Amino acid sequence: MIRFTSINRLIMTPVLAIISILVLLNALSISIAFSLIANTEQVERTHVESERQITNVLSEFKTQVQEWKNVLLRGSSEKDRVKYWERFQARERDVKSQLKSMVSVQQLQPEQLATIEDFLAAHGTMGARYREGYEAFVAAGFDPKVGDKFVRGIDREPAELLQKTADSIALLSRQAKADVASQTQQRLWMILLVSVVVSAVCIWYLVVNLRKNVVKPTRDIAACLRQMEQKRYDYPLSYRSDHELGAVASATRHLQTKLQDTVMLLSEAQLQMQHSHDTLDDVSHAIERGAKTQYESSDALAAANAKLDDIVKSLVAITTQVSVASSNSQTQANECYQTFESANQGFVKLAQTVTDASTIVNELQARSASILTVVNVINEIADQTNLLALNAAIEAARAGEHGRGFAVVADEVRALAAKTQQSTQQINGILSAFESDANKAVTAMQNGQQHADANAQSAQRALKLLTELVRYIEETQSVVAAMNDAAGEQSQIVRQLDGVTSRVMKSSEEYHTLAKDDGISRAIGQMAQNVTSVVSALS
């Protein structure tokens, strides 16, 4: 099979070959047409010419017979008779000469030649009879009947023979024309058929060749390009050749492969960029959420620090008040202790000297009033201590874990205050009873010793309780001092926490600002959108 390296040669070579074949067919058709024309001319020169000549001979023969009739009809005039008789003889000579010329020149059939020979013989006999009739006509004084009697029916046989020859030649001419026409028609139909067949074969070959080597490859390439236009890059293109269409097909396959690789790479890049964008968004959201949470926690921590600072300040104030109250309570307790000591000594003296009972009772009344005042003061101190302990318990509950120890101390202080109140109440009751007894001492001295002993015992118990109260107050002062130290440490811790909170809030603000700055995320998102647009355009 011929391999073409150029599409021009691929198309032009079959076209030129077909044109050459068609030109050869046309040349052959022209040659055959000229041959048919030559055959027609040959028929014209032979049969048609023979028919024409025999027709002329027949016409001359009839003219000869007509000239004889003119001789008979106009023979009375010598001039006319001589003229028409000479014409008769001239026509006779023409008939003979034309027949002899036709026999020598034309190619006639044997039957036709025999008929002509018979005609010439009959024509010669007819001429002799016409001459005899002419002589008889002249001899009869130009009587047409006499002349006609000699030649009547003599021209029938030559006329029939000549007509037979003419009919035979005409039939032969018609047959020759029919044969030439039939042959011409057959050859023309043959030429037409051959031309049509050859043209159809050539056109079929050209169409098949073009469809196979041009149209089908072009359609395959166009289909492949349409598939690529529709974002499908797996269309098989197997056409290969050495000419331009092969180069186009190879370039199309190369482009298809490149586009497949490009779409694959872009798809991977799209997925990676989308993953990076999603990851960056997640990180940004996580940072933003963390910053927000940290910021909120920092706010809460700052608020808690502020509340804790207020609690510490309140605790310091409370401990200060408790310390002052404890100091005052200790002072009052010391004074009360001294007073009870003096009372105890008085009770001893009362027991020793009943004589001075009245004076001592009066002094005891005065002192009992003072003691009652002191007891009231102690009772007020106990109430204030109880109130301070209650406030300390409330503040300890607010402080939470840090105020647990302080709550225990507050409970102890509250218990001590309760005991102090109980003791002061007892002391108040004792003093009231003592005052009542002192009032009755003047009238009931005999019972003074017993009452003095009872009062001494009561004073001993009160002194013991007062000693316990002093000890509790001292312990309260120790606890208050410890609470003051703890409050100082808590205040320092609160200040440190406040600094840490400030730094955390500053970091939270920076993280929040960084989370809000989505320039990189937007840039990566824009790049991802661009890659997505390219992938969407190619796939």
NORLIN-V664545 format. One record per backbone hydrogen bond with DSSP energy under -1.0 kcal/mol. NH is the residue of the N-H (numbers start at 0). CO is the residue of the C=O. E is the energy in kcal/mol with one decimal. If there is no record, write none. Layout:
[[NH,CO,E] [NH,CO,E]]
This chain:
[[9,5,-2.4] [10,6,-2.0] [11,7,-3.3] [12,8,-2.3] [14,10,-1.5] [15,11,-3.4] [16,12,-2.5] [17,13,-2.8] [18,14,-2.8] [19,15,-2.7] [20,16,-2.6] [21,17,-2.9] [22,18,-2.6] [23,19,-2.7] [24,20,-2.7] [25,21,-2.5] [26,22,-2.8] [27,23,-3.0] [28,24,-2.8] [29,25,-2.8] [30,26,-2.7] [31,27,-3.0] [32,28,-2.7] [33,29,-2.8] [34,30,-2.4] [35,31,-2.7] [36,32,-2.5] [37,33,-2.6] [38,34,-2.6] [39,35,-2.6] [40,36,-2.7] [41,37,-2.5] [42,38,-2.6] [43,39,-2.6] [44,40,-2.9] [45,41,-1.7] [47,42,-2.4] [48,43,-1.2] [49,45,-2.7] [50,46,-2.9] [51,47,-2.7] [52,48,-3.2] [53,49,-3.2] [54,50,-1.9] [55,51,-2.4] [56,52,-2.8] [57,53,-2.5] [58,54,-2.4] [59,55,-2.9] [60,56,-2.9] [61,57,-2.4] [62,58,-2.3] [63,59,-2.8] [64,60,-2.3] [65,61,-2.4] [66,62,-2.7] [67,63,-1.9] [68,64,-1.8] [69,65,-2.1] [70,66,-2.4] [71,67,-2.4] [72,68,-2.7] [73,69,-3.1] [76,73,-1.2] [80,76,-3.5] [81,77,-3.3] [82,78,-2.6] [83,79,-3.2] [84,80,-2.4] [85,81,-2.5] [86,82,-2.2] [87,83,-2.3] [88,84,-2.3] [89,85,-2.8] [90,86,-2.7] [91,87,-2.0] [92,88,-2.5] [93,89,-2.6] [94,90,-2.6] [95,91,-2.0] [96,92,-3.2] [97,93,-2.8] [98,94,-2.1] [99,95,-2.7] [100,96,-2.8] [101,97,-2.7] [102,98,-2.6] [103,99,-2.2] [104,100,-2.2] [105,101,-1.9] [107,105,-1.1] [112,108,-2.4] [113,109,-2.6] [114,110,-2.2] [115,111,-2.3] [116,112,-2.6] [117,113,-2.6] [118,114,-2.5] [119,115,-3.0] [120,116,-2.4] [121,117,-2.8] [122,118,-3.5] [123,119,-2.5] [124,120,-2.3] [125,121,-2.7] [126,122,-2.2] [127,123,-2.1] [128,124,-2.3] [129,125,-2.5] [130,126,-1.9] [131,127,-2.2] [132,128,-2.7] [133,129,-2.2] [134,130,-2.5] [135,131,-2.4] [136,132,-2.6] [137,133,-2.7] [138,134,-2.8] [139,135,-2.2] [140,137,-1.4] [141,136,-2.7] [146,142,-1.8] [147,143,-3.0] [148,144,-1.9] [149,145,-1.3] [151,147,-1.0] [153,150,-2.2] [158,154,-1.9] [159,155,-2.7] [160,156,-3.0] [161,157,-3.1] [162,158,-2.8] [163,159,-2.9] [164,160,-2.7] [165,161,-2.9] [166,162,-3.3] [167,163,-2.9] [168,164,-3.2] [169,165,-3.0] [170,166,-3.1] [171,167,-3.0] [172,168,-3.0] [173,169,-3.1] [174,170,-2.9] [175,171,-2.9] [176,172,-3.2] [177,173,-3.2] [178,174,-3.4] [179,175,-3.2] [180,176,-3.5] [181,177,-3.5] [182,178,-3.5] [183,179,-3.4] [184,180,-3.2] [185,181,-3.3] [186,182,-3.2] [187,183,-3.1] [188,184,-3.3] [189,185,-3.2] [190,186,-3.6] [191,187,-3.4] [192,188,-3.5] [193,189,-3.5] [194,190,-3.2] [195,191,-3.3] [196,192,-3.5] [197,193,-3.5] [198,194,-3.2] [199,195,-3.4] [200,196,-3.4] [201,197,-3.4] [202,198,-3.5] [203,199,-3.4] [204,200,-3.3] [205,201,-3.1] [206,202,-3.6] [207,203,-3.5] [208,204,-3.2] [209,205,-3.2] [210,206,-3.6] [211,207,-3.1] [212,208,-3.1] [213,209,-2.6] [214,209,-3.6] [215,210,-3.3] [217,213,-2.4] [218,214,-3.2] [219,215,-3.1] [220,216,-3.0] [221,217,-3.1] [222,218,-3.4] [223,219,-2.7] [224,220,-2.7] [225,221,-2.9] [226,222,-2.7] [227,223,-2.4] [228,224,-2.5] [229,225,-2.1] [230,227,-1.5] [231,226,-3.2] [246,242,-1.9] [247,243,-2.8] [248,244,-3.0] [249,245,-2.8] [250,246,-2.8] [251,247,-2.6] [252,248,-2.8] [253,249,-2.6] [254,250,-2.9] [255,251,-2.9] [256,252,-2.7] [257,253,-2.8] [258,254,-3.0] [259,255,-2.5] [260,256,-2.9] [261,257,-3.1] [262,258,-3.3] [263,259,-2.5] [264,260,-3.0] [265,261,-3.3] [266,262,-2.6] [267,263,-2.6] [268,264,-3.1] [269,265,-3.0] [270,266,-2.8] [271,267,-3.0] [272,268,-3.3] [273,269,-3.1] [274,270,-2.9] [275,271,-3.2] [276,272,-3.3] [277,273,-3.0] [278,274,-3.2] [279,275,-3.3] [280,276,-2.8] [281,277,-3.1] [282,278,-3.2] [283,279,-3.2] [284,280,-3.3] [285,281,-3.2] [286,282,-3.4] [287,283,-3.2] [288,284,-3.6] [289,285,-3.5] [290,286,-3.7] [291,287,-3.1] [292,288,-3.6] [293,289,-3.6] [294,290,-3.2] [295,291,-3.3] [296,292,-3.5] [297,293,-3.2] [298,294,-2.9] [299,295,-3.2] [300,296,-3.5] [301,297,-3.3] [302,298,-3.0] [303,299,-3.2] [304,300,-3.2] [305,301,-2.9] [306,302,-3.1] [307,303,-3.5] [308,304,-3.2] [309,305,-2.6] [310,306,-3.0] [311,307,-3.2] [312,308,-3.0] [313,309,-3.2] [314,310,-3.5] [315,311,-3.1] [316,312,-2.8] [317,313,-3.1] [318,314,-3.4] [319,315,-2.6] [320,316,-2.8] [321,317,-3.6] [322,318,-2.9] [323,319,-2.9] [324,320,-3.2] [325,321,-2.9] [326,322,-2.7] [327,323,-3.0] [328,324,-3.1] [329,325,-2.7] [330,326,-2.5] [331,327,-3.1] [332,328,-3.0] [333,329,-2.7] [334,330,-2.6] [335,331,-3.1] [336,332,-2.9] [337,333,-2.8] [338,334,-2.6] [339,335,-3.3] [340,336,-2.4] [341,337,-2.6] [342,338,-2.8] [343,339,-2.7] [344,340,-2.3] [345,341,-2.5] [346,342,-2.8] [347,343,-1.9] [348,344,-2.8] [349,345,-3.1] [350,346,-2.1] [351,347,-1.9] [352,348,-3.7] [356,353,-1.7] [359,355,-3.1] [360,356,-3.7] [361,357,-2.5] [362,358,-2.7] [363,359,-3.7] [364,360,-2.8] [365,361,-2.7] [366,362,-3.6] [367,363,-4.0] [368,364,-2.1] [369,365,-1.9] [370,366,-3.9] [371,367,-3.0] [372,368,-2.2] [373,369,-2.8] [374,370,-3.6] [375,371,-2.6] [376,372,-2.5] [377,373,-3.1] [378,374,-3.0] [379,375,-3.0] [380,376,-2.9] [381,377,-3.1] [382,378,-2.7] [383,379,-3.3] [384,380,-3.1] [385,381,-2.9] [386,382,-2.7] [387,383,-3.0] [388,384,-3.0] [389,385,-2.4] [390,386,-2.7] [391,387,-2.9] [392,388,-2.5] [393,389,-2.3] [394,390,-2.9] [395,391,-2.6] [396,392,-2.3] [397,393,-2.1] [398,394,-2.6] [399,395,-1.1] [401,398,-1.1] [403,400,-1.2] [406,402,-2.0] [407,403,-1.7] [408,404,-2.2] [409,405,-2.7] [410,406,-2.4] [411,407,-2.3] [412,408,-3.0] [413,409,-2.8] [414,410,-2.6] [415,411,-2.8] [416,412,-2.9] [417,413,-2.4] [418,414,-2.6] [419,415,-2.9] [420,416,-2.8] [421,417,-2.6] [422,418,-3.0] [423,419,-3.2] [424,420,-2.6] [425,421,-2.6] [426,422,-3.6] [427,423,-3.4] [428,424,-2.9] [429,425,-3.1] [430,426,-3.5] [431,427,-2.7] [432,428,-2.8] [433,429,-3.6] [434,430,-3.1] [435,431,-2.4] [436,432,-3.1] [437,433,-2.7] [438,434,-2.3] [439,435,-1.7] [440,436,-1.0] [443,439,-2.1] [447,444,-2.0] [450,446,-2.5] [451,447,-3.3] [452,448,-2.7] [453,449,-2.8] [454,450,-3.1] [455,451,-2.7] [456,452,-2.9] [457,453,-2.7] [458,454,-3.1] [459,455,-2.5] [460,456,-2.6] [461,457,-3.1] [462,458,-2.9] [463,459,-2.5] [464,460,-3.0] [465,461,-3.0] [466,462,-2.3] [467,463,-2.3] [468,464,-2.6] [469,465,-2.5] [470,466,-2.4] [471,467,-2.9] [472,468,-2.7] [473,469,-2.4] [474,470,-2.5] [475,471,-2.7] [476,472,-2.4] [477,473,-2.1] [478,474,-2.8] [479,475,-3.0] [480,476,-2.4] [481,477,-2.7] [482,478,-2.9] [483,479,-2.4] [484,480,-2.6] [485,481,-3.0] [486,482,-2.8] [487,483,-2.3] [488,484,-2.7] [489,485,-3.2] [490,486,-2.5] [491,487,-2.4] [492,488,-2.9] [493,489,-2.9] [494,490,-2.2] [495,491,-2.5] [496,492,-3.3] [497,493,-2.4] [498,494,-2.1] [499,495,-2.9] [500,496,-3.1] [501,497,-2.2] [502,498,-2.5] [503,499,-2.9] [504,500,-2.9] [505,501,-2.4] [506,502,-2.8] [507,503,-2.8] [508,504,-2.6] [509,505,-2.3] [510,506,-3.1] [511,507,-3.0] [512,508,-2.7] [513,509,-2.9] [514,510,-2.9] [515,511,-2.3] [516,512,-1.6] [517,515,-1.6] [521,517,-3.2] [522,518,-2.7] [523,519,-3.0] [524,520,-2.8] [525,521,-3.0] [526,522,-2.6] [527,523,-2.9] [528,524,-2.6] [529,525,-2.7] [530,526,-2.9] [531,527,-2.7] [532,528,-2.7] [533,529,-2.4] [534,530,-2.9] [535,531,-2.9] [536,532,-2.2] [537,533,-1.6] [538,534,-1.8]]
